[in-house]
Every structure is written in structure tokens, then in C-alpha cells.
Amino acid sequence: MSQMKIYFTTSARGDERIFNNSTHIHNSIIELGHTHLDDFRSDMDQKKVYSDTFLNKKERYINAVKYIQKADVIILEVSTHSLTMGYLLNLSLEKNKPVILLHTKNHLPAFAEGIENSKLQIWEYSKKDINSVLEESINQAKKELTSRFNLFLSGNQY
């Protein structure tokens, strides 16, 4: 599998278990030979995220948009309900990016399940199977990247 540029993040609202799982996901992405555009771990302190200055929050937003634009694939851990994850999902799909939503057992992203878009994948994972889940889902996302269209323009001036 060729190397992909991946934007992976999760909600700062997640508990310690989600943070540990997300750290494992982060490391697995590297083990599979892909490149991270951001390190979500710097934004996992919920108190800091919500008490940051306006400029820090603005920078976090600008960076997220920039990472989505640069990424080949966006991966979101969505076991914790989060408006931010929903916003990043929507923005990614609007930019026609393949998106992989990862969730733990019994924590389905119910609203996202209603989205019909070939670029969206929703996967349940556990710490034991995350490598295989990531490998398979990234391979599927890679197929979405190969979709292209041709635009033919005539030489006629209007």
C-alpha cells in the first residue's frame, strides 16, 4: 500500500479509554506506513481546549481546515458525541475527501449512519483489530481517490 497523508483526530471530550484507543490508532497509522498531518494529542486536554484564547481557537480551526485540504484521507474517532467531529465530517465530505469514522462497540455515530456517500465509511473497532480495520478501510478509501473525471474544453471563444 502506498503512503497516504492522513488527518486523524478525535474529540477532546473523550474519556481516558478513548484517548488511549486514539493513541493506539495514531501509532497504527504510522506502523502501516502513512504520514500524519497533525498530532491530535496536543488538543486532548478538554479544559485547555475550552478555556483557550480566541486566537488559539481560531488557529485550531484554521489548522483543521488546512489539514483536511492537504489530506488524502480523513480518519475520525467518533465514539464520543461531538459537534466538532460532525463539523469535520461534513467539511471533509464537502471537499470530496474519503472519510473513515471509527467507533467502539455500542458507540455508533447514529446521525452519520444516515449519510449516503460513497466516500464515507463507518467501522467498529477494538484495540485488538485496529490494525486490520485501518488497513482495510484505508485501502477502500484509496479506491475513492482513484475516481477521476475528464473535462474537454473546445478552442472556441464565446
HELIX and SHEET records of a PDB file:
HELIX    1   1 GLU A   16  GLU A   31  1                                  16    
HELIX    2   2 PHE A   40  ASP A   43  5                                   4    
HELIX    3   3 GLN A   46  SER A   51  1                                   6    
HELIX    4   4 PHE A   54  LYS A   70  1                                  17    
HELIX    5   5 LEU A   83  GLU A   94  1                                  12    
HELIX    6   6 ALA A  112  GLY A  114  5                                   3    
HELIX    7   7 ILE A  130  LEU A  145  1                                  16    
SHEET    1   A 5 THR A  35  HIS A  36  0                                        
SHEET    2   A 5 LYS A   5  THR A  10  1                                        
SHEET    3   A 5 VAL A  73  GLU A  77  1                                        
SHEET    4   A 5 VAL A  99  HIS A 103  1                                        
SHEET    5   A 5 LEU A 120  GLU A 124  1                                        
END                                                                             
